Amino acid sequence: MLYALFQYLADFDFPGHRLMDYITFRAGIAFTLSLLIALLFGRTIIYRLQKLQVGEVVRDLGLEGQMKKTGTPTMGGTLIILAILIPCLLIGDLTNVYMILMLLATVWMGAIGFLDDYRKLKYHNKDGLQGKYKVIGQVGLGLVVGLTMWLSPDIVMSQNMEVQVAGQEPEIVHSVEFLKSPQTTIPFIKNHDFNYEWLTSWISDTHAAETLGWIIFVLVVIIVVTAVSNGANLTDGLDGLCAGTSAIIGVALAIMAYLGSNVIYSGYLNIMYIPGSEELAIFAGAFIGSLVGFLWYNAFPAQVFMGDTGSLTIGGILAVFAILIRKELLIPLLCLIFFIEDLSVILQVSYFKATKKKYGAGRRIFKMTPLHHHFQKAGDPSVKCLVNFPKGPIPESKIVVRFWIVGILLAALTFVTLKIR
């Protein structure tokens, strides 16, 4: 809205109208606005949630301090969503396809999370929305994003080219001709580029090979959206854990988006140039600001929980953002915490079922899953676990900070992999 107004005022040479042309300025304003919205309206929203008796339903799992959280307001993810949407609607370019897709992902996953939380509160249990309906929603979002990237003429990229001048260092430039290609970034490879059409190059019909390459890309998009949103959902189990970890990932993705949207920086760093994707930096500013602001109230001891309204939305945002900047193949490292949380549950359930079938009684790999609860739970000699370290419980706040540190390390390693060729 304000962005469109300033574009209109440019015709009258209004003082200061050019400020809105600077991505860094708008990204900074988006971050500040979203942070202030979260800080200023957070207490009001918490009060409203308390008045509506929107309290967390907590099952006694034998974790220290767990039952004290009973009744803490949940669905605080609504604060995160509002703090993202308002700055983006004010200073974002609402005609930009990348901004539109990110706003769609926010509202889409927010609606799924809201329905899940609503059912939990209505029926006073932890079941919520059936898993199959969550997956249908996640697959639906992945399908919309993947097909839009395939069919929209506004989503293109520019091919890296190495120009060798005699007696000088090779220079990386980008083609002036934009390509419609299912191309992405992959680490450890020169020029970092991987094209999904290479997987179908064995097909003699060029058009059929290209179409199948895009279909594979859409399937990858669906898998990434589903995996990351579920991973974020499982990571939301300790005060500040999901919000803090996601903010770190958001900063890394924001840097990648900004560099990839600038033809000079992308040429200098030899990374894919994606014209039009600069609006993602504005969205990233609002996203990071909303999470930092939410942490003000969600840090230990939490005054509010984000609930599935927040965690599913955060996961969907991170997945779609990475896909739009063609960095989805870096997600396994950058979002490794999410995937380890996912994997810990899968391994625990599978091992328990297998040992129960073999020995008549199920055994465990970890003391408890998702993995963050393993560190929080005291060891029980009567329960056989493959991993009993640490013996005693670690304080919740220390677990969260240590996960943040691991998240920072993973973000740094993600950038490092792009320089190893």
Backbone torsions as a table, in degrees:
resi	resn	phi	psi	omega
1	MET	NA	-56.6	177.6
2	LEU	-66.0	-35.3	178.2
3	TYR	-61.6	-46.0	179.2
4	ALA	-64.1	-37.8	178.8
5	LEU	-62.8	-44.7	-179.9
6	PHE	-67.2	-33.1	175.6
7	GLN	-64.6	-37.5	178.0
8	TYR	-68.4	-42.4	-179.2
9	LEU	-66.6	-20.8	178.7
10	ALA	-60.8	-29.8	179.4
11	ASP	-66.7	-22.0	-179.7
12	PHE	-104.9	10.3	-179.9
13	ASP	54.2	44.3	-179.4
14	PHE	-66.9	133.4	-178.8
15	PRO	-56.7	130.5	177.2
16	GLY	85.4	1.5	-175.7
17	HIS	-65.2	-25.2	-176.8
18	ARG	-74.4	-13.2	-179.9
19	LEU	-58.3	-36.4	-178.7
20	MET	-71.0	-8.0	177.1
21	ASP	-82.7	-14.4	-177.4
22	TYR	-92.2	119.2	-178.4
23	ILE	-61.4	-42.6	-178.2
24	THR	-62.9	-37.4	178.9
25	PHE	-65.2	-48.9	-178.5
26	ARG	-66.6	-36.2	178.2
27	ALA	-65.4	-40.4	178.1
28	GLY	-65.3	-40.5	177.8
29	ILE	-65.6	-41.3	179.3
30	ALA	-61.3	-43.5	178.7
31	PHE	-62.1	-47.9	-177.6
32	THR	-63.4	-45.5	-179.7
33	LEU	-60.8	-47.6	-177.1
34	SER	-66.5	-37.2	177.3
35	LEU	-63.8	-44.4	180.0
36	LEU	-66.3	-39.6	178.4
37	ILE	-61.0	-45.1	179.9
38	ALA	-64.5	-41.3	-178.3
39	LEU	-71.0	-43.7	-173.5
40	LEU	-76.8	-34.8	-176.0
41	PHE	-102.4	-4.4	-178.5
42	GLY	-60.0	-47.3	-177.8
43	ARG	-64.8	-36.8	178.9
44	THR	-64.7	-44.5	-179.9
45	ILE	-65.6	-40.6	177.6
46	ILE	-60.7	-42.7	179.1
47	TYR	-62.3	-42.5	179.4
48	ARG	-64.0	-41.0	179.4
49	LEU	-65.1	-38.6	177.1
50	GLN	-64.9	-40.3	-179.5
51	LYS	-66.5	-34.7	177.4
52	LEU	-80.8	-1.2	-179.3
53	GLN	59.9	41.4	177.7
54	VAL	-89.4	74.5	-176.7
55	GLY	-103.4	149.8	-179.2
56	GLU	-67.4	134.9	173.4
57	VAL	-91.1	115.7	-174.1
58	VAL	-113.3	128.2	173.8
59	ARG	-93.1	140.9	-178.7
60	ASP	-76.3	106.6	179.8
61	LEU	-106.9	9.0	178.0
62	GLY	77.6	23.6	179.9
63	LEU	-97.2	142.3	-177.0
64	GLU	-62.2	128.0	176.7
65	GLY	75.1	5.0	-174.2
66	GLN	-67.1	-46.8	-174.3
67	MET	-69.2	-17.2	176.5
68	LYS	-67.1	-18.5	-177.6
69	LYS	-82.8	-8.0	179.9
70	THR	-57.8	130.0	178.6
71	GLY	89.1	-8.7	175.8
72	THR	-61.9	131.4	-177.4
73	PRO	-56.3	136.4	176.4
74	THR	-114.9	-170.3	-175.0
75	MET	64.1	23.7	175.8
76	GLY	-66.7	-9.8	176.1
77	GLY	-60.5	-21.1	176.6
78	THR	-62.3	-33.4	177.0
79	LEU	-65.5	-42.8	178.6
80	ILE	-62.2	-44.9	-177.9
81	ILE	-63.5	-45.0	179.1
82	LEU	-63.9	-40.1	-179.0
83	ALA	-69.1	-19.5	175.1
84	ILE	-86.3	-48.1	-171.5
85	LEU	-67.4	-43.6	-174.1
86	ILE	-61.6	-51.4	178.3
87	PRO	-62.3	-38.4	-179.1
88	CYS	-66.2	-39.4	178.3
89	LEU	-69.5	-29.6	-179.1
90	LEU	-78.5	-48.2	-171.3
91	ILE	-120.0	5.9	176.7
92	GLY	-88.4	156.1	174.9
93	ASP	-84.7	103.0	-173.4
94	LEU	-79.2	2.9	173.0
95	THR	-97.6	-6.0	-178.0
96	ASN	-81.4	127.3	-174.6
97	VAL	-63.6	-32.4	179.9
98	TYR	-68.1	-42.8	177.3
99	MET	-64.5	-42.1	179.4
100	ILE	-59.8	-44.7	-179.2
101	LEU	-65.1	-37.9	179.9
102	MET	-69.5	-39.5	176.6
103	LEU	-65.3	-39.5	177.2
104	LEU	-61.6	-45.4	179.7
105	ALA	-61.2	-39.8	-179.9
106	THR	-63.0	-49.3	-178.3
107	VAL	-69.3	-41.4	-177.5
108	TRP	-60.7	-55.4	-178.0
109	MET	-70.9	-30.1	176.3
110	GLY	-63.7	-38.0	179.0
111	ALA	-66.6	-40.7	178.8
112	ILE	-64.2	-46.0	179.4
113	GLY	-64.0	-38.3	179.5
114	PHE	-63.7	-44.0	178.3
115	LEU	-61.8	-39.1	179.1
116	ASP	-63.5	-48.8	179.3
117	ASP	-63.8	-40.5	-178.3
118	TYR	-60.5	-42.9	179.7
119	ARG	-67.8	-36.7	177.4
120	LYS	-61.9	-43.6	-177.8
121	LEU	-74.1	-36.4	-178.7
122	LYS	-65.8	-41.9	-176.5
123	TYR	-101.1	4.6	175.4
124	HIS	53.7	48.1	174.2
125	ASN	-146.2	-179.8	-176.8
126	LYS	-100.1	8.2	-175.4
127	ASP	-74.1	-51.2	178.8
128	GLY	65.9	-150.4	-179.9
129	LEU	-69.2	138.3	179.4
130	GLN	-59.6	142.5	-176.4
131	GLY	-54.5	-37.2	-177.0
132	LYS	-65.4	-32.5	179.2
133	TYR	-72.9	-35.0	174.4
134	LYS	-61.8	-46.4	-178.7
135	VAL	-63.3	-40.7	177.9
136	ILE	-59.3	-42.9	178.5
137	GLY	-64.5	-42.1	179.4
138	GLN	-66.4	-43.2	177.9
139	VAL	-63.1	-39.9	179.1
140	GLY	-60.7	-43.9	178.3
141	LEU	-64.4	-44.6	178.5
142	GLY	-59.4	-39.5	179.9
143	LEU	-65.3	-44.2	179.8
144	VAL	-63.0	-46.1	-178.8
145	VAL	-65.0	-46.9	-178.9
146	GLY	-61.9	-45.3	-179.3
147	LEU	-67.9	-36.1	177.6
148	THR	-64.2	-42.7	178.5
149	MET	-64.9	-29.9	178.8
150	TRP	-75.5	-44.8	-168.4
151	LEU	-99.1	-22.2	-177.3
152	SER	-73.0	128.4	178.0
153	PRO	-71.8	-12.8	-178.1
154	ASP	-85.7	-10.4	-179.5
155	ILE	-104.1	100.9	-178.3
156	VAL	-136.2	176.1	176.1
157	MET	-145.2	167.7	-178.7
158	SER	-118.7	134.5	-175.6
159	GLN	-75.4	133.0	173.3
160	ASN	-69.4	138.8	176.1
161	MET	-136.1	138.3	179.5
162	GLU	-99.6	121.9	-179.3
163	VAL	-107.9	123.6	-178.3
164	GLN	-105.1	119.1	175.6
165	VAL	-108.8	132.9	-176.1
166	ALA	-55.1	128.5	177.0
167	GLY	80.6	4.4	-179.7
168	GLN	-127.3	163.3	176.2
169	GLU	-68.3	145.9	177.4
170	PRO	-58.4	140.6	179.6
171	GLU	-113.3	134.8	179.0
172	ILE	-94.1	123.7	176.3
173	VAL	-126.2	168.6	178.8
174	HIS	-116.1	142.1	-179.7
175	SER	-61.8	141.1	177.5
176	VAL	-76.1	-12.1	178.3
177	GLU	-96.0	120.3	-178.5
178	PHE	-82.4	141.7	-176.4
179	LEU	-107.8	146.4	169.8
180	LYS	-101.8	97.6	-170.9
181	SER	-146.7	141.2	175.3
182	PRO	-80.0	62.6	-176.1
183	GLN	-103.1	146.8	-177.8
184	THR	-143.2	176.4	-179.9
185	THR	-98.5	137.7	178.7
186	ILE	-137.1	137.5	-178.4
187	PRO	-76.0	164.2	173.9
188	PHE	69.4	8.4	-179.4
189	ILE	-118.4	138.1	178.0
190	LYS	-59.8	133.1	-176.0
191	ASN	70.2	-3.4	171.1
192	HIS	62.0	8.6	-171.7
193	ASP	-97.8	138.0	174.3
194	PHE	-135.6	129.7	-178.6
195	ASN	-110.1	125.5	-179.8
196	TYR	-62.9	-20.7	178.4
197	GLU	-69.3	-19.7	177.3
198	TRP	-63.4	-27.3	179.8
199	LEU	-71.0	-17.0	-178.5
200	THR	-116.0	16.1	-176.7
201	SER	-66.2	-15.2	179.7
202	TRP	-74.3	-12.5	178.4
203	ILE	-81.3	127.3	-175.8
204	SER	-68.9	-33.8	179.5
205	ASP	-76.3	110.8	-175.6
206	THR	-59.0	-44.5	-178.9
207	HIS	-64.7	-41.4	179.3
208	ALA	-65.6	-39.5	179.0
209	ALA	-64.2	-41.5	178.8
210	GLU	-64.6	-43.7	179.6
211	THR	-62.8	-44.7	-179.9
212	LEU	-65.4	-35.0	176.9
213	GLY	-61.3	-41.3	177.3
214	TRP	-68.0	-36.4	178.4
215	ILE	-63.4	-42.1	177.0
216	ILE	-61.3	-41.7	178.4
217	PHE	-59.7	-45.1	179.7
218	VAL	-61.6	-40.1	178.2
219	LEU	-63.9	-39.9	177.3
220	VAL	-63.5	-40.8	178.3
221	VAL	-58.9	-45.5	179.8
222	ILE	-60.8	-44.2	-179.6
223	ILE	-63.7	-44.5	-178.4
224	VAL	-63.9	-46.0	-179.8
225	VAL	-60.5	-45.2	-178.3
226	THR	-65.8	-45.8	-176.6
227	ALA	-66.4	-46.0	-175.9
228	VAL	-70.1	-40.9	179.8
229	SER	-65.8	-39.0	176.6
230	ASN	-68.0	-37.4	178.9
231	GLY	-63.8	-43.0	177.6
232	ALA	-64.2	-37.6	179.8
233	ASN	-62.6	-41.7	179.3
234	LEU	-72.6	-29.2	-179.1
235	THR	-72.4	-20.6	-179.6
236	ASP	-79.1	81.4	-178.9
237	GLY	-137.7	-13.4	178.8
238	LEU	-127.8	154.2	-177.4
239	ASP	-60.5	118.0	175.6
240	GLY	83.2	-3.3	-174.5
241	LEU	-68.6	-55.4	-176.6
242	CYS	-67.9	-43.6	-178.5
243	ALA	-62.9	-46.7	-178.7
244	GLY	-66.4	-45.9	179.0
245	THR	-62.1	-41.4	-178.9
246	SER	-68.4	-35.5	177.5
247	ALA	-62.4	-40.1	178.3
248	ILE	-63.5	-46.1	177.9
249	ILE	-62.3	-39.8	179.5
250	GLY	-61.8	-39.4	178.1
251	VAL	-62.8	-44.3	179.3
252	ALA	-61.7	-44.9	179.9
253	LEU	-67.2	-36.0	178.7
254	ALA	-62.3	-42.5	178.5
255	ILE	-62.9	-44.2	178.8
256	MET	-62.0	-41.5	-179.5
257	ALA	-64.1	-44.0	-178.6
258	TYR	-64.9	-44.5	-179.9
259	LEU	-66.1	-40.9	-178.2
260	GLY	-72.5	-17.2	-179.8
261	SER	-93.7	-3.8	-179.6
262	ASN	-108.9	118.9	-173.9
263	VAL	-63.9	-31.5	-179.5
264	ILE	-73.2	-50.0	-179.5
265	TYR	-65.2	-41.1	-179.0
266	SER	-66.1	-34.4	176.4
267	GLY	-69.5	-42.0	-179.4
268	TYR	-64.5	-39.9	-177.0
269	LEU	-91.3	-2.8	179.9
270	ASN	57.4	53.1	175.7
271	ILE	-124.0	164.6	-176.7
272	MET	-62.9	133.6	176.6
273	TYR	-97.4	125.3	-177.4
274	ILE	-121.2	95.1	-178.6
275	PRO	-62.9	139.9	178.6
276	GLY	90.0	-13.5	-175.6
277	SER	-81.7	1.8	179.8
278	GLU	-61.8	-24.5	178.4
279	GLU	-63.9	-22.0	179.0
280	LEU	-64.9	-27.7	177.6
281	ALA	-65.9	-35.2	177.7
282	ILE	-67.5	-45.1	177.6
283	PHE	-61.7	-42.5	-179.4
284	ALA	-61.6	-38.1	177.8
285	GLY	-60.6	-44.0	178.5
286	ALA	-66.6	-39.1	-179.2
287	PHE	-63.8	-47.6	-178.8
288	ILE	-65.8	-43.0	179.0
289	GLY	-61.0	-39.2	-179.8
290	SER	-65.2	-38.7	-179.5
291	LEU	-71.0	-40.8	177.7
292	VAL	-63.5	-42.8	177.9
293	GLY	-64.1	-39.6	178.6
294	PHE	-65.2	-34.7	179.2
295	LEU	-62.0	-24.8	178.0
296	TRP	-56.9	-36.4	-178.7
297	TYR	-102.4	-17.2	-174.7
298	ASN	-98.6	-11.9	178.8
299	ALA	-64.5	153.2	-176.2
300	PHE	-61.6	132.4	-8.8
301	PRO	-80.8	131.2	-171.3
302	ALA	-66.4	137.3	172.8
303	GLN	-91.7	-15.5	-179.7
304	VAL	-156.6	147.8	174.7
305	PHE	-107.2	148.3	179.7
306	MET	-74.9	-26.4	-177.9
307	GLY	65.5	-176.3	177.4
308	ASP	-67.2	-23.2	175.5
309	THR	-56.0	-38.3	-179.9
310	GLY	-89.0	-47.5	-172.1
311	SER	-67.8	-43.3	177.5
312	LEU	-64.9	-37.5	178.4
313	THR	-64.7	-45.9	179.9
314	ILE	-59.7	-47.4	179.8
315	GLY	-61.1	-43.2	178.4
316	GLY	-63.3	-40.6	179.3
317	ILE	-62.6	-48.6	-178.4
318	LEU	-62.0	-40.7	-179.5
319	ALA	-65.3	-50.3	-177.7
320	VAL	-65.2	-39.5	179.0
321	PHE	-59.7	-48.5	-179.6
322	ALA	-62.5	-37.2	179.9
323	ILE	-67.1	-42.1	-177.4
324	LEU	-66.1	-31.4	177.7
325	ILE	-94.3	13.0	176.4
326	ARG	59.1	44.3	179.2
327	LYS	-124.2	22.8	-175.5
328	GLU	-65.0	-25.5	179.5
329	LEU	-79.7	-6.1	173.4
330	LEU	-91.8	-10.9	-177.4
331	ILE	-58.0	-41.1	-179.0
332	PRO	-56.1	-30.7	177.3
333	LEU	-88.7	-47.8	-177.0
334	LEU	-63.2	-39.9	-179.9
335	CYS	-105.2	33.4	-176.5
336	LEU	-59.4	-34.0	178.5
337	ILE	-59.4	-44.5	178.5
338	PHE	-60.0	-44.5	-176.4
339	PHE	-71.0	-33.2	176.1
340	ILE	-67.0	-39.1	176.4
341	GLU	-62.0	-44.6	176.3
342	ASP	-59.2	-50.4	-175.4
343	LEU	-64.6	-36.7	-179.4
344	SER	-61.5	-39.4	178.5
345	VAL	-68.1	-45.4	-179.1
346	ILE	-61.0	-46.3	-179.7
347	LEU	-64.9	-42.2	-178.7
348	GLN	-61.0	-48.2	-178.5
349	VAL	-65.7	-44.6	-178.6
350	SER	-63.6	-44.4	-179.5
351	TYR	-66.5	-39.4	179.5
352	PHE	-62.2	-45.4	-179.2
353	LYS	-66.0	-41.1	-178.7
354	ALA	-66.1	-43.9	-179.3
355	THR	-72.1	-31.4	176.8
356	LYS	-66.1	-38.0	178.9
357	LYS	-69.3	-34.8	-175.9
358	LYS	-84.5	-42.1	-173.0
359	TYR	-108.6	-9.1	-178.5
360	GLY	89.8	-12.5	177.2
361	ALA	-139.7	132.2	-177.2
362	GLY	-72.0	143.5	175.3
363	ARG	-117.7	164.9	-174.3
364	ARG	-121.2	154.6	172.5
365	ILE	-87.3	-48.1	-179.8
366	PHE	-109.9	161.5	177.4
367	LYS	-63.1	-35.4	177.6
368	MET	-164.7	150.7	174.9
369	THR	-126.8	158.1	-0.3
370	PRO	-57.0	165.9	-166.4
371	LEU	-56.7	-34.7	-177.7
372	HIS	-61.4	-28.9	177.8
373	HIS	-73.3	-23.6	176.9
374	HIS	-60.2	-41.9	-179.3
375	PHE	-76.2	-21.5	-177.0
376	GLN	-85.6	-21.6	-172.5
377	LYS	-94.0	139.0	175.7
378	ALA	-73.7	149.2	179.4
379	GLY	-68.3	144.1	179.3
380	ASP	-123.1	111.1	-177.1
381	PRO	-58.3	-26.0	-177.8
382	SER	-78.2	-13.8	-179.4
383	VAL	-107.0	119.4	-178.6
384	LYS	-80.2	121.2	178.1
385	CYS	-130.2	144.0	176.5
386	LEU	-71.6	-34.0	-179.1
387	VAL	-114.7	107.8	-178.7
388	ASN	-107.5	0.4	179.7
389	PHE	-89.0	136.2	-4.2
390	PRO	-80.4	156.4	-177.7
391	LYS	-67.1	-43.3	-178.2
392	GLY	-102.0	164.5	180.0
393	PRO	-72.7	145.9	175.2
394	ILE	-99.3	136.8	179.2
395	PRO	-55.2	143.4	-174.9
396	GLU	-57.0	-44.9	-177.5
397	SER	-63.5	-34.3	179.7
398	LYS	-71.1	-38.7	176.6
399	ILE	-59.5	-45.6	-177.5
400	VAL	-62.5	-48.0	-178.9
401	VAL	-62.8	-39.0	179.4
402	ARG	-66.5	-36.9	175.0
403	PHE	-64.8	-38.6	176.3
404	TRP	-60.9	-43.1	-179.5
405	ILE	-62.5	-42.7	176.7
406	VAL	-61.9	-39.4	178.4
407	GLY	-61.9	-41.3	177.3
408	ILE	-63.0	-43.1	178.8
409	LEU	-60.9	-43.7	-179.9
410	LEU	-64.6	-38.7	177.8
411	ALA	-63.4	-42.3	178.5
412	ALA	-64.7	-42.8	179.7
413	LEU	-64.3	-32.9	179.0
414	THR	-61.6	-42.5	177.2
415	PHE	-68.3	-38.1	-179.4
416	VAL	-61.9	-38.8	-177.9
417	THR	-60.9	-26.2	-179.0
418	LEU	-75.5	-13.4	177.6
419	LYS	-101.4	-4.2	177.9
420	ILE	-98.3	110.7	-174.3
421	ARG	-128.0	NA	NA
